[in-house]
Amino acid sequence: MKKCVFAGTFDPVTKGHEEIIAKCSSLFDEVIVAICVNVNKTTMFSVEKRLDFLRATCAKYPNVKVLFHEGLLVDLLKSEGAIYNVRGLRNGRDYEYENEMNFVNSELMPEIVTIYIPCSDPNVQISSSVVRELLKFGKNADRYVPAEIKGKLSDEIKGKLSDETKGKLSADIKS
């Protein structure tokens, strides 16, 4: 049985991520989509919310399992009995970063096979960073995210912003 891991922060999941998941689903018997911790990133959405968004997106793929992993990618691959590490690519910068990571991962797990899957033209410019920036400024980002989570992101951000605003107002009143 061929099994792969497609890992990322998915903050939030985008149409580009969904495209890679769909391709993996048709290529592999089992696909593990894992939310992993990136110590260099600050996330907008909680792990629980990102898991909810990913599960909703992946529900249509019966061979896809969604999970959270807090350690190194190679440890996840080993625990899942997988050697295939799938990485989505949008451009040359993505390739350079992923190739550096592949070098380190190969040192830690020599049997790892990293597979780069490029996004199609409509998804090349989509990134979680763009989606977060739009949301942060109150703009609609639905055209960049899977149909299953459209509207949920804006609702989540509105709730967060109103809670933050309430907290700031409360702090201002006390001072």
ZAVEX-667905 format. One line per field, with one value per atom (N, C-alpha, C): atom name; residue in three letters; residue number from 1; z, x, y. Coordinates in steps of 0.2 Angstrom, whole numbers, plus 5000, padded with zeros to 4 digits. Atoms other than C-alpha are relative to their C-alpha. Example, Ala and Ser with C-alpha at 12.3 -4.5 7.8 and 13.67 -1.06 7.14 Angstrom:
BEGIN
at <- [N CA C N CA C] .
aa <- [ala ala ala ser ser ser] .
i <- [1 1 1 2 2 2] .
w <- [5000 5039 5000 4999 5036 5003] .
u <- [5004 5062 5004 4996 5068 4996] .
v <- [4994 4978 5006 4994 4995 5005] .
% end
This chain:
BEGIN
at <- [N CA C N CA C N CA C N CA C N CA C N CA C N CA C N CA C N CA C N CA C N CA C N CA C N CA C N CA C N CA C N CA C N CA C N CA C N CA C N CA C N CA C N CA C N CA C N CA C N CA C N CA C N CA C N CA C N CA C N CA C N CA C N CA C N CA C N CA C N CA C N CA C N CA C N CA C N CA C N CA C N CA C N CA C N CA C N CA C N CA C N CA C N CA C N CA C N CA C N CA C N CA C N CA C N CA C N CA C N CA C N CA C N CA C N CA C N CA C N CA C N CA C N CA C N CA C N CA C N CA C N CA C N CA C N CA C N CA C N CA C N CA C N CA C N CA C N CA C N CA C N CA C N CA C N CA C N CA C N CA C N CA C N CA C N CA C N CA C N CA C N CA C N CA C N CA C N CA C N CA C N CA C N CA C N CA C N CA C N CA C N CA C N CA C N CA C N CA C N CA C N CA C N CA C N CA C N CA C N CA C N CA C N CA C N CA C N CA C N CA C N CA C N CA C N CA C N CA C N CA C N CA C N CA C N CA C N CA C N CA C N CA C N CA C N CA C N CA C N CA C N CA C N CA C N CA C N CA C N CA C N CA C N CA C N CA C N CA C N CA C N CA C N CA C N CA C N CA C N CA C N CA C N CA C N CA C N CA C N CA C N CA C N CA C N CA C N CA C N CA C N CA C N CA C N CA C N CA C N CA C N CA C N CA C N CA C N CA C N CA C N CA C N CA C N CA C N CA C N CA C N CA C N CA C N CA C N CA C N CA C N CA C N CA C N CA C N CA C N CA C] .
aa <- [met met met lys lys lys lys lys lys cys cys cys val val val phe phe phe ala ala ala gly gly gly thr thr thr phe phe phe asp asp asp pro pro pro val val val thr thr thr lys lys lys gly gly gly his his his glu glu glu glu glu glu ile ile ile ile ile ile ala ala ala lys lys lys cys cys cys ser ser ser ser ser ser leu leu leu phe phe phe asp asp asp glu glu glu val val val ile ile ile val val val ala ala ala ile ile ile cys cys cys val val val asn asn asn val val val asn asn asn lys lys lys thr thr thr thr thr thr met met met phe phe phe ser ser ser val val val glu glu glu lys lys lys arg arg arg leu leu leu asp asp asp phe phe phe leu leu leu arg arg arg ala ala ala thr thr thr cys cys cys ala ala ala lys lys lys tyr tyr tyr pro pro pro asn asn asn val val val lys lys lys val val val leu leu leu phe phe phe his his his glu glu glu gly gly gly leu leu leu leu leu leu val val val asp asp asp leu leu leu leu leu leu lys lys lys ser ser ser glu glu glu gly gly gly ala ala ala ile ile ile tyr tyr tyr asn asn asn val val val arg arg arg gly gly gly leu leu leu arg arg arg asn asn asn gly gly gly arg arg arg asp asp asp tyr tyr tyr glu glu glu tyr tyr tyr glu glu glu asn asn asn glu glu glu met met met asn asn asn phe phe phe val val val asn asn asn ser ser ser glu glu glu leu leu leu met met met pro pro pro glu glu glu ile ile ile val val val thr thr thr ile ile ile tyr tyr tyr ile ile ile pro pro pro cys cys cys ser ser ser asp asp asp pro pro pro asn asn asn val val val gln gln gln ile ile ile ser ser ser ser ser ser ser ser ser val val val val val val arg arg arg glu glu glu leu leu leu leu leu leu lys lys lys phe phe phe gly gly gly lys lys lys asn asn asn ala ala ala asp asp asp arg arg arg tyr tyr tyr val val val pro pro pro ala ala ala glu glu glu ile ile ile lys lys lys gly gly gly lys lys lys leu leu leu ser ser ser asp asp asp glu glu glu ile ile ile lys lys lys gly gly gly lys lys lys leu leu leu ser ser ser asp asp asp glu glu glu thr thr thr lys lys lys gly gly gly lys lys lys leu leu leu ser ser ser ala ala ala asp asp asp ile ile ile lys lys lys ser ser ser] .
i <- [1 1 1 2 2 2 3 3 3 4 4 4 5 5 5 6 6 6 7 7 7 8 8 8 9 9 9 10 10 10 11 11 11 12 12 12 13 13 13 14 14 14 15 15 15 16 16 16 17 17 17 18 18 18 19 19 19 20 20 20 21 21 21 22 22 22 23 23 23 24 24 24 25 25 25 26 26 26 27 27 27 28 28 28 29 29 29 30 30 30 31 31 31 32 32 32 33 33 33 34 34 34 35 35 35 36 36 36 37 37 37 38 38 38 39 39 39 40 40 40 41 41 41 42 42 42 43 43 43 44 44 44 45 45 45 46 46 46 47 47 47 48 48 48 49 49 49 50 50 50 51 51 51 52 52 52 53 53 53 54 54 54 55 55 55 56 56 56 57 57 57 58 58 58 59 59 59 60 60 60 61 61 61 62 62 62 63 63 63 64 64 64 65 65 65 66 66 66 67 67 67 68 68 68 69 69 69 70 70 70 71 71 71 72 72 72 73 73 73 74 74 74 75 75 75 76 76 76 77 77 77 78 78 78 79 79 79 80 80 80 81 81 81 82 82 82 83 83 83 84 84 84 85 85 85 86 86 86 87 87 87 88 88 88 89 89 89 90 90 90 91 91 91 92 92 92 93 93 93 94 94 94 95 95 95 96 96 96 97 97 97 98 98 98 99 99 99 100 100 100 101 101 101 102 102 102 103 103 103 104 104 104 105 105 105 106 106 106 107 107 107 108 108 108 109 109 109 110 110 110 111 111 111 112 112 112 113 113 113 114 114 114 115 115 115 116 116 116 117 117 117 118 118 118 119 119 119 120 120 120 121 121 121 122 122 122 123 123 123 124 124 124 125 125 125 126 126 126 127 127 127 128 128 128 129 129 129 130 130 130 131 131 131 132 132 132 133 133 133 134 134 134 135 135 135 136 136 136 137 137 137 138 138 138 139 139 139 140 140 140 141 141 141 142 142 142 143 143 143 144 144 144 145 145 145 146 146 146 147 147 147 148 148 148 149 149 149 150 150 150 151 151 151 152 152 152 153 153 153 154 154 154 155 155 155 156 156 156 157 157 157 158 158 158 159 159 159 160 160 160 161 161 161 162 162 162 163 163 163 164 164 164 165 165 165 166 166 166 167 167 167 168 168 168 169 169 169 170 170 170 171 171 171 172 172 172 173 173 173 174 174 174 175 175 175] .
w <- [5000 5000 5000 5000 4995 5004 4995 5009 4999 5000 5008 5006 4996 5020 4997 5003 5015 5006 4993 5030 4998 5000 5033 5006 4995 5044 4999 5002 5034 5004 4997 5041 4996 5001 5033 4994 5006 5020 4994 5006 5002 4995 5006 4985 4998 5002 4981 5004 4996 4996 4998 5002 4991 4993 5007 4973 5002 4999 4980 5004 4996 4992 4995 5005 4977 4996 5004 4967 5004 4996 4981 5001 4999 4984 4994 5006 4966 4999 5001 4967 5005 4994 4984 5003 4997 4993 5006 4994 5009 5000 4999 5012 5007 4994 5028 4999 5000 5029 5007 4993 5044 5001 4997 5053 5004 4996 5059 5003 4997 5070 4996 5003 5061 5005 4994 5075 4997 5003 5062 4999 5002 5060 5006 4995 5071 4996 5004 5066 5002 4999 5065 5003 4998 5068 5005 4995 5082 4996 5003 5079 4999 5001 5082 4994 5006 5069 4994 5006 5056 4999 5001 5059 4998 5002 5057 4993 5007 5041 4995 5004 5034 5000 5000 5039 4995 5005 5030 4993 5007 5015 4997 5002 5015 5000 4999 5019 4993 5007 5000 4998 5002 4999 5005 4995 5008 5002 4998 5008 5003 4996 5017 5007 4993 5035 5002 4998 5044 5007 4993 5060 5002 4998 5070 5003 4998 5073 5003 4997 5085 4999 5001 5081 4993 5007 5066 4995 5006 5049 5000 5001 5048 5006 4995 5065 4998 5002 5058 4995 5006 5042 5003 4997 5053 5004 4996 5065 4995 5005 5050 4995 5004 5041 4992 5006 5026 4998 5003 5015 4996 5005 5003 5004 4998 5008 4994 5005 4997 5001 4999 4995 4994 5006 4984 4999 5002 4974 4996 5004 4967 4996 5003 4962 5002 4999 4962 5008 4993 4980 5004 4996 4986 4999 5002 4977 5004 4997 4985 5008 4993 5003 5001 4999 5001 4998 5002 4993 5006 4994 5009 5005 4995 5020 4998 5003 5009 5002 4999 5012 5008 4993 5031 5002 4999 5031 4997 5003 5020 5005 4995 5033 5006 4994 5047 4998 5003 5036 4993 5007 5021 4995 5005 5014 4998 5001 5013 4992 5007 4995 5000 5000 4993 4993 5006 4979 4999 5001 4972 4995 5004 4965 4999 5002 4956 5000 5000 4958 4992 5007 4942 5000 5001 4935 5005 4996 4944 5008 4993 4961 5002 4999 4959 5004 4996 4967 5007 4993 4982 5005 4994 4999 5006 4994 5016 5003 4997 5020 4996 5003 5007 5003 4997 5014 5007 4994 5031 5000 5000 5026 4998 5002 5017 5006 4994 5032 5006 4995 5044 4999 5002 5034 4998 5001 5033 4993 5007 5015 5000 5002 5008 4997 5003 5004 4998 5002 4999 4994 5007 4981 5001 4999 4988 5004 4996 4999 4998 5002 4997 5001 4999 4995 5007 4994 5011 5006 4994 5022 4998 5001 5013 5005 4995 5025 5007 4993 5040 5002 4998 5040 5002 4998 5040 5006 4994 5053 5006 4994 5064 5001 4999 5061 5004 4997 5065 5008 4993 5082 5004 4996 5086 5000 5000 5081 5005 4995 5092 5007 4993 5107 5001 4999 5104 5002 4999 5103 5007 4993 5119 5005 4995 5128 5000 5000 5123 5003 4997 5127 5008 4993 5144 5004 4997 5147 5000 5000 5142 5005 4995 5154 5007 4994 5168 5001 4999 5165 5000] .
u <- [5004 5000 5004 4996 5007 4996 5002 5005 5004 4996 5010 4998 5002 5010 5001 5000 5006 4999 5000 5010 5001 4999 5009 4996 5003 5002 4992 5007 4986 4996 5003 4982 4998 5004 4970 5002 5000 4968 4998 5002 4967 4998 5001 4962 5006 4994 4980 5001 4999 4981 4995 5005 4965 5002 4998 4972 5005 4995 4987 4997 5004 4976 4996 5004 4965 5005 4995 4980 5003 4998 4987 4995 5005 4971 4999 5001 4971 5007 4993 4990 5001 4998 4991 4994 5005 4981 4997 5002 4981 5004 4997 4985 4999 5000 4989 5001 4999 4986 5001 4998 4995 5001 4999 4994 5006 4994 5012 5002 4998 5020 5006 4995 5031 5002 4998 5041 5002 4999 5044 4994 5006 5026 4995 5006 5012 4994 5007 4995 4995 5006 4979 4994 5005 4968 5003 4998 4969 5001 4999 4974 4993 5007 4956 4996 5003 4949 5003 4997 4962 4998 5002 4958 4993 5007 4939 5000 5000 4943 5002 4997 4954 4995 5004 4942 4994 5006 4927 5003 4998 4938 5002 4997 4945 4994 5005 4928 4998 5002 4925 5005 4995 4941 5001 5000 4939 5006 4994 4957 5005 4997 4962 4999 5000 4966 5003 4997 4968 5002 4998 4978 5005 4995 4989 5006 4994 5007 5005 4996 5019 5007 4992 5036 5002 4997 5047 4996 5003 5040 5002 4997 5052 4997 5003 5045 4993 5007 5027 5000 5000 5032 5001 4998 5040 4994 5006 5025 4994 5006 5013 5002 4998 5024 5000 4999 5026 5007 4993 5041 4999 5002 5032 4998 5001 5033 4998 5003 5022 5001 4999 5026 4997 5003 5015 5005 4995 5025 4996 5003 5019 5005 4995 5035 5007 4993 5054 5002 4998 5055 4997 5002 5044 5005 4995 5056 5006 4994 5071 4999 5001 5064 4999 5001 5057 5006 4994 5073 5005 4996 5083 4997 5003 5070 5001 4999 5072 5007 4993 5091 5000 5000 5088 4996 5004 5074 5004 4996 5085 5006 4995 5099 4997 5003 5087 4996 5004 5077 5002 4998 5087 4995 5005 5073 4994 5005 5062 5000 5001 5055 4996 5004 5050 4997 5003 5038 4997 5002 5035 4994 5006 5018 4998 5002 5015 4993 5007 4999 4999 5002 4989 5000 5000 4989 4995 5005 4973 5002 4998 4981 5007 4993 4999 5001 4999 4996 4996 5004 4985 5005 4996 4994 4995 5003 4988 5001 4998 4997 4995 5005 4986 4993 5007 4970 5000 5000 4975 5000 5000 4979 4994 5006 4963 4995 5005 4953 5002 4998 4963 4998 5003 4957 4993 5007 4939 4998 5001 4940 4998 5003 4931 5006 4994 4944 4997 5003 4931 5002 4998 4937 5007 4993 4954 5000 5001 4947 4995 5005 4938 4993 5007 4920 4997 5003 4917 5001 4999 4924 4999 5002 4918 4995 5004 4910 5003 4998 4917 5006 4994 4934 4998 5002 4926 4996 5004 4914 5005 4996 4928 5004 4996 4938 4996 5004 4924 4999 5000 4922 5006 4994 4940 5001 4999 4941 4995 5004 4926 5002 4997 4933 5006 4994 4950 4998 5003 4940 4997 5003 4930 5006 4994 4947 5003 4996 4955 4995 5005 4939 5000 5000 4939 5006 4994 4957 5001 5000 4955 4996 5004 4941 5003 4997 4951 5006 4994 4966 4998] .
v <- [4994 5000 5006 4994 5017 5005 4995 5030 5006 4994 5048 5005 4995 5063 5007 4994 5080 5005 4996 5092 5007 4993 5110 5004 4997 5123 5001 5000 5125 5006 4995 5142 5006 5005 5142 4996 5004 5128 5004 4996 5136 4995 5004 5130 4996 5003 5127 4993 5006 5115 4994 5005 5106 4997 5003 5104 4994 5005 5095 4994 5006 5084 4996 5004 5079 4996 5004 5074 4994 5006 5064 4995 5004 5056 4995 5004 5049 4996 5003 5044 4995 5004 5036 4996 5004 5022 5004 4997 5032 5007 4993 5051 5002 4996 5059 5007 4993 5077 5003 4998 5084 5007 4994 5100 4999 5001 5102 5007 4994 5115 5003 4996 5128 5005 4995 5137 5007 4994 5151 5004 4997 5155 5001 4999 5163 4999 5002 5156 5005 4996 5166 4995 5005 5150 4995 5005 5138 4993 5007 5120 4997 5003 5115 5002 4997 5127 4997 5002 5122 4993 5007 5103 5000 5000 5107 5002 4998 5117 4994 5005 5103 4994 5006 5089 5001 4998 5098 5000 5000 5100 4993 5007 5082 4995 5005 5073 4997 5003 5070 4995 5004 5060 4994 5005 5043 4997 5002 5039 5005 4994 5055 5000 4999 5056 5006 4993 5073 4999 5001 5074 5006 4995 5086 4996 5003 5082 5006 4995 5092 4999 5001 5085 5001 5000 5083 4996 5003 5078 4993 5006 5063 4995 5005 5056 4998 5001 5058 4994 5005 5048 4993 5007 5034 4997 5003 5033 4998 5002 5032 4994 5005 5019 5003 4997 5031 5002 4997 5036 5006 4995 5048 5006 4994 5066 5005 4996 5077 5007 4993 5095 5004 4997 5107 5006 4995 5120 5005 4995 5137 5003 4996 5145 4997 5002 5144 5001 4999 5151 4994 5006 5137 4994 5006 5124 5001 4999 5132 4998 5002 5131 4993 5007 5114 4995 5004 5107 5001 4999 5114 4995 5004 5105 4993 5007 5089 4998 5002 5089 4998 5001 5090 4993 5006 5077 4994 5006 5065 4998 5002 5066 4996 5003 5061 4994 5006 5048 4999 5001 5042 4997 5003 5032 5004 4995 5047 5001 4998 5051 5006 4994 5069 5001 4999 5072 5007 4993 5090 5000 4999 5093 5007 4992 5110 5001 4998 5119 5002 4998 5123 5008 4993 5141 5004 4996 5147 5000 5000 5142 5002 4998 5148 5006 4994 5165 4999 5001 5158 4998 5002 5157 5002 4999 5156 5007 4994 5172 5006 4996 5181 5000 5001 5174 5003 4997 5179 5008 4993 5197 5003 4998 5199 5000 5000 5193 5005 4995 5204 5007 4993 5219 5000 5001 5213 4999 5001 5208 4992 5007 5192 4996 5004 5178 4994 5006 5165 4997 5002 5164 4996 5003 5157 4994 5005 5144 4995 5005 5127 5002 4998 5128 4998 5003 5118 5005 4996 5132 5007 4993 5148 5002 4997 5160 4998 5002 5151 5004 4996 5160 5007 4993 5177 5000 5001 5172 4999 5001 5166 5006 4994 5182 5005 4995 5193 4998 5002 5183 5002 4998 5185 5007 4993 5203 5004 4997 5207 4999 5002 5198 5004 4996 5207 5007 4993 5224 5000 5000 5220 5000 5001 5215 5007 4993 5232 5005 4995 5242 4999 5002 5233 5003 4998 5237 5008 4993 5255 5003 4997 5258 4999 5002 5250 5005 4996 5262 5007] .
% end
